[in-house]
């Protein structure tokens, strides 16, 4: 009896000590979480140290089964990877964090993971998947406190604007979402350390949107607002986007030397903070444009090559990862890999051919009474052989055109005009003022190259392509309600 009583006391004492130890460890984890969530953490610690602390938070939390600690660690790590534009690792942390947040019924953090997921999809061109993730995030709003909902709604609107821009639309809806999201952020408590940061993000987004619309005065107005908000902040990493936009604006004004100064400042910040990796492409592309304006063709070629290498090494790898990871069985829009565009065309043509063959071989035979009144039917085989040969020739031509476009070959437009002789004629009949460059972009759109791919193969910025599409749309009087790709496909 005494032994049993002693065992009970020992068990209770052990559980008490274990619980006390867990509570102490949980407090330690919570203090680390608060530290990494500080608004100046990147300025004081740097991305690598933030990742190290988050990794420590995650495994310490896992050891004591502290779910909130693991979720917070995943959320911060995915944020770091998104800042570095490392979409592969960001996506892995988002998926892991989403699973934990669902099990823990943490609706606020689950909503934040869904927004991050939408950003990854948006950056890599999967617009409908991005929109679905945003919709799922908004569905959780009724389970989230009002004071926390402002940030959710603001970030959702910001990503929706990004999706509209990525789709190449010139509608004002992108501005509507940015202004609406901006107002949601303004509703956040002034005590929130992140309010200024998010207001500054919307300021640069609005500046970029007006830049793309060639409204440079409004673009500069919002850049000045950004500078006013962030000039006293310790973390200056967001000035990367500020200086890139300033450089692009000066290029448009033909102030090429001033433009180079801004791009060099952006490069200094990029190297200091080691984030926004893909902004290097925008920096190098902008410098290439400036050197071209200065007629320094050696430096122009060097920076164009640098920009292309960055795009090829980072974006292609991320897309390959997503293509292996994401389930595309849902009925959603995805941007197809243009390297396989010819195979999609082949498949479509072969389906039509199969239907034609089935019709020929299975159509109803005439009655004997009327058979003598008709000419003998010709053997369909020669026609099918001819069709096959024609299809193979067309596919080979398309394959050649795609390769010429990817190599930015000067003979591309000439070869395209030979393959689609009526296309350029119809465009020029609509607007005789179309330039050689305009016609080349129209040809790329007809071949279904998306905005990011045109930028990659033409060695220009994504912003340049969006602006070019906007100008072409105006020259050809294409309605803002009409899909530009569908319109081009119906021409010629």
Secondary structure, 3 states (H helix, E strand, C coil): CHHHHHHHHHHHHHHHHHHHHHHHHHHHHHHHHHHHCCCCHHHHCCHHHHHHHHHHHHHHHHHCCCHHHHHHHHHHHHHHHHHCCCHHHHHHHHHHHHHHHHHCCCHHHHHHHHHHHHHHHHHCCCHHHHHHHHHHHHCCHHHCCHHHHHHHHHHHHHHHHHHHHHCCCCCCHHHHHHHHHHHHHHCCCCCCCCHHHHHHHHHHHHHHHHHHCCCHHHHHHHHHHHHHHHCCCCCCCCHHHHHHHHHHHHHHCCCHHHHHHHHHHHHHHHHHHCCCCCHHHHHHHHHHHHHHHCCCHHHHHHHHHHHHHHHHHHHHHHHHHHHHHCCCCCCCCCCCCHHHHHHHHHHHHHHHHHHHHHHHHHCCCCCHHHHCCCCCCCCCHHHHHHHHHHHHHHHHHHHHHHHHHHCCCCCHHHHHHHHCHHHHHHHHHHCCCCCHHHHHHHHHHHCCCCHHHHHHHHCCCHHHHHHHHHHHHHHCCCCCCCCHHHHHHCCC
